[in-house]
């Protein structure tokens, strides 16, 4: 356990920040799941709407420092590719 006041404060801040980051990550995963569910159901319009909101949420994760920009770009790119394939198939 830390003895210095600054170290104790840092422990408190890290705990709070970890909770925020976990909530942000969970929210991003939920939005991605919504897109994947729409893709699996074959609903192109719903998939496009869900993709837009997921993309926004992923970008928010990048701004908050929860997701790296490369990881975010990769996730968005892969989702977009699947959404476009579904739209072209219909």
Helices and strands as residue ranges (DSSP letters): H 5-41, H 44-63, H 69-89
